[in-house]
Every structure is written in structure tokens, then in C-alpha cells.
Amino acid sequence: MPGPTVANLSTAGKRSLRGAPASIGGLSPRTASGKEQGVTEHSLDISQAASARQFERQSDRYGKSHILADTADVTAALVGIEAPAGGTALDVATGGGHTALWLARHGWKVTAGDIAPRMLDSAAKLCAEAGLKIETRLFPAEKMPFAAESFDLVAVRVAPHHFSSPARFMSEVARVLKPGGHFLLIDSCVPDDDPQTAEWLHHVEKLRDPSHGRYLSRKTWEGLVQGAGLTIERSQVQPFKQPDLQWYFETAATKPGNRQQVMQAVGSASPRVRAALRLRNERGKIVWWWPRLTLVAAKK
């Protein structure tokens, strides 16, 4: 899998950008709120380190103009789930903080987590500009630094395809949720029982962004959620139109050679893949529709 190795991180890992102790690939283990969480070269696996470096480098691309700033999907997903008095919410892999902002605006006491310090800075700034305060914590999704039964809600949005172990992530979600609490997952997925489309999309996404892990199918996610002991309340897949391919290249800073390979894959995509993803050229722009999974589960 592409990404940094332990060997080539060992030198960079001893340099902190912010003067904190040993770091991963030049990333400080300090959160945006100044707390040190011990995220070091030894605590991240290769896949996690690749994501940390990618999103630390590209964090400026995830501001108010990013497509995730539109949180209509969160609004629709959480209908009927209100913040209880003093209700606590954890936004895992918060990115630019758009979901965290939505939660804070709707009465939740929010902790936003991410693997990249600059993402946490951006999330805290976004909420502060709206007059809202959140806590930020630096950690990988597979190892959450919280006691059991800490949160009434755990949310993750358009991030799990970067996780090194969705199964460990779900185990952690179940652990930190309070009884009666809810879990919200929103992420792109691949069609059930369509390995050809899944492999094509995995190939293209890995070229576009080497920190990409894998999109899972709805069936796979449902199995992981139920396997963690949660009860699924809603699970729905809807098509979601993506910005043009050039936008994605710029967001991920895709290397020129990789861009060329992606274009070749687009040109040679099979009729099945084209139909499944509605892949086409619209007025000179390559666009497609991802299946987007929205899943809400409860800890009974």
C-alpha cells in the first residue's frame, strides 16, 4: 500500500512542528486546543500515517467552499435525534469541522477528533467564527482516547474510506457510546455484489489520493455495525453527484503521472462501471455519481 514506512518516518518523527514531543512525519501530537495526546510515529500504522500527512498538507482545501460545508445530509440523517441536556457528541475525522459545527449549532457539546493537527485548527476556527466552542483531540479513528460510555452521539462523515481498520473503528465506536446513544455514518460506498465497480473505483481513488483505503458496500458496513453490538435504525444508499474530476485532483494534490493513469482508467471503464457510477463527460468535465451510504444505529 502506498504511503510512508516506519523506516522513513523515524527521522522526521523526532521533529515537532510545534515544539511538542516526537511526532509522526513532522506532525505534532498536540491538539488544536493545546493538549498532547501522544500520537507518535510508533502509535500510527502505515495507512494512518499516510492519511495524517495527506490531510495535514491539504487541510486548506477543506474550508467553507468545500462540498462538505453543505450539511443537508446531516440534517436529514439526524431527524428525530435531539441533543439531550448536556448531550455529548464526538465527530471522528472531523476534517474541516463542518459536521462538528452543525452539531454545536444544534445543542451538542462537541469533541472533534482528527489525525491531522491542522485539520483540528481549522475545525476550531470554523466553530469559533460562528461563536461556538468545541474541544479538539488528536487521535486515529481506531484508537480513541476516551473512557467507555463517554458520548451520546458518535458521528463520522465522508472519512471511513481512509481508515486502516473499519472493524477496529466500529469496536471503538461501540465502546465510547453511552447506552441509548446513537452512531451516524455517512460515506461513499460501492454497490453490493459488484466487485468490478468496487475494484475500478478503488484503483482510481488510490491513484488520485494514496491515503485512500477502500470504500465498503452497504452490506459490509451493516455487518460491521451489527458485529460491534449496535442496532441499525436506518440504512439508506442514495446517489450523490461529485464535482468534476479536476476538482478532486486539486483537492488531493494528485501527482501528474497519477492524473494521467486516472484519465486512462476513465477512458477504459467498462459499460458496467459507467452505468453503476453514471460516469460521463459533461461539457468537457468528467463527472460521476457515488453511492452514498447514510446509516444510523443505536446502542441499546
Residue pairs with C-beta under 8 A, 6 or more apart in sequence:
1 46
1 47
1 50
2 50
2 206
2 210
3 46
3 47
3 49
3 50
3 210
3 211
4 25
4 46
4 49
4 50
4 53
5 46
6 41
6 46
9 24
9 25
9 41
9 49
10 41
12 23
12 25
12 26
12 41
13 22
13 23
13 24
13 25
13 26
13 40
13 41
14 22
14 23
15 23
15 26
16 22
16 23
16 26
16 28
16 29
16 30
17 23
17 26
17 27
17 28
17 117
18 28
18 30
18 117
19 28
20 28
20 29
20 30
20 36
21 29
21 36
21 38
21 40
22 29
22 40
22 41
23 29
23 39
23 40
23 41
24 39
24 40
24 41
24 43
24 44
24 49
24 52
24 53
25 41
25 49
25 52
25 53
25 56
26 53
26 56
27 39
27 52
27 53
27 56
27 116
27 117
28 117
29 36
29 37
29 38
29 39
29 40
29 138
30 36
30 37
30 117
30 138
31 37
31 117
31 120
31 136
31 137
31 138
32 117
32 120
32 121
32 123
32 124
32 136
33 120
33 124
33 135
33 136
33 137
35 137
35 138
37 137
37 138
37 139
37 145
39 52
39 115
39 138
39 139
39 140
41 49
43 140
43 143
44 52
44 115
44 140
45 164
46 164
47 162
47 163
47 164
47 211
47 213
48 115
48 140
48 142
48 164
50 210
50 211
51 115
51 116
51 162
51 211
52 115
52 116
53 211
54 209
54 210
54 211
54 252
55 62
55 95
55 114
55 115
55 116
55 118
55 119
55 211
56 116
56 117
56 118
56 119
57 253
58 251
58 252
58 253
59 96
59 116
59 118
59 119
59 121
59 122
60 122
61 250
61 251
62 68
62 95
62 96
62 119
62 122
63 69
63 96
63 122
63 126
64 96
64 126
66 96
66 98
66 251
67 243
68 95
68 96
68 98
68 99
68 157
68 158
69 96
69 98
71 98
71 99
71 101
71 102
73 157
73 186
73 292
73 294
74 99
74 102
74 155
74 157
74 184
74 186
75 102
76 294
77 184
77 186
77 234
77 294
77 296
78 106
78 184
78 296
81 153
81 182
81 296
82 106
82 107
83 89
83 103
83 106
83 107
83 108
83 152
83 153
84 152
86 109
87 107
87 108
87 109
87 152
87 153
88 108
88 109
88 110
88 111
88 150
88 151
88 152
88 153
89 103
89 108
89 109
89 110
89 111
89 151
89 152
89 153
89 154
89 155
90 110
90 111
90 113
90 144
90 146
90 150
90 151
90 153
90 154
90 155
90 176
91 97
91 99
91 100
91 103
91 110
91 111
91 112
91 113
91 155
91 156
91 157
92 113
92 141
92 144
92 154
92 155
92 156
92 159
92 169
92 173
93 113
93 114
93 115
93 141
93 156
93 157
93 159
93 160
93 162
93 163
94 100
94 112
94 113
94 114
94 119
94 120
94 123
94 136
95 114
95 119
95 122
95 123
95 158
95 159
96 119
96 122
96 123
96 126
97 112
97 119
97 122
97 123
97 124
97 125
97 126
97 127
97 134
98 126
98 157
99 155
99 157
100 110
100 112
100 123
100 126
100 127
100 134
101 123
101 126
101 127
101 130
101 132
103 110
103 153
103 155
104 110
104 127
104 130
104 132
104 133
104 134
105 130
105 132
108 152
108 153
110 127
110 134
110 135
111 134
111 135
111 136
111 137
111 146
111 151
112 120
112 123
112 124
112 134
112 135
112 136
112 137
113 120
113 136
113 137
113 138
113 139
113 141
113 144
114 120
114 123
114 136
114 138
115 138
115 139
115 140
115 141
117 138
120 136
120 137
120 138
123 134
123 136
124 134
124 136
127 133
127 134
137 145
139 145
140 164
141 156
141 159
141 160
141 163
141 169
141 172
142 163
142 164
142 165
142 168
142 169
142 172
143 168
143 172
144 172
144 175
144 176
146 176
147 176
148 175
148 176
149 176
149 177
149 178
149 179
150 176
150 178
151 176
151 177
151 178
151 181
152 177
152 178
152 180
152 181
152 182
153 181
153 182
153 183
153 184
154 173
154 176
154 177
154 181
154 182
154 183
154 184
155 183
155 184
155 185
156 169
156 173
156 184
156 185
156 186
156 187
157 184
157 185
157 186
157 187
158 186
158 187
158 188
159 187
160 166
160 169
160 185
160 187
160 216
161 187
161 188
161 205
161 212
161 213
161 214
161 215
161 216
162 211
162 212
162 213
163 169
163 213
164 213
166 216
166 221
166 224
167 224
167 227
170 224
170 225
170 227
170 228
170 230
171 228
173 183
173 228
173 230
174 228
174 229
174 230
174 299
177 183
177 230
177 299
178 299
179 299
179 300
180 298
180 299
180 300
181 298
181 299
182 233
182 296
182 297
182 298
182 299
183 225
183 230
183 295
183 296
183 297
183 298
183 299
184 294
184 295
184 296
185 221
185 225
185 293
185 294
185 295
185 296
185 297
186 292
186 293
186 294
186 295
187 215
187 216
187 221
187 292
187 293
188 215
188 240
188 290
188 291
188 292
188 293
189 215
189 216
189 217
189 218
189 221
189 237
189 290
189 291
189 292
189 293
190 197
190 198
190 201
190 215
190 216
190 217
190 291
191 197
191 198
191 217
191 276
191 291
192 217
192 218
192 219
193 217
193 219
194 272
194 276
196 270
196 272
196 273
197 272
197 273
197 276
197 277
198 215
198 217
200 265
200 269
200 270
200 273
201 215
201 273
201 277
202 212
202 214
202 215
203 265
204 262
204 265
204 266
205 212
205 215
206 212
207 254
207 258
207 261
207 262
207 265
208 248
208 249
208 252
208 254
208 258
208 259
208 262
209 252
209 254
216 224
218 235
218 237
218 291
218 293
218 295
221 235
221 293
221 295
222 232
222 235
222 295
225 232
225 295
225 297
226 232
229 299
230 297
230 298
230 299
230 300
231 297
231 298
231 299
231 300
232 295
232 296
232 297
233 296
233 297
233 298
234 294
234 295
234 296
235 293
235 294
235 295
235 296
236 293
236 294
236 295
237 291
237 292
237 293
237 294
238 291
238 292
238 294
239 278
239 289
239 290
239 291
239 292
240 289
240 290
240 291
240 292
241 287
241 288
241 289
242 248
242 287
242 288
242 289
242 290
243 287
244 282
244 285
244 286
244 287
245 262
245 266
245 285
245 286
245 287
246 285
246 286
248 254
249 259
249 262
254 262
266 279
266 286
269 279
273 279
274 280
277 288
277 289
277 290
278 288
278 289
279 286
279 287
279 288
280 286
280 287
280 288
281 287
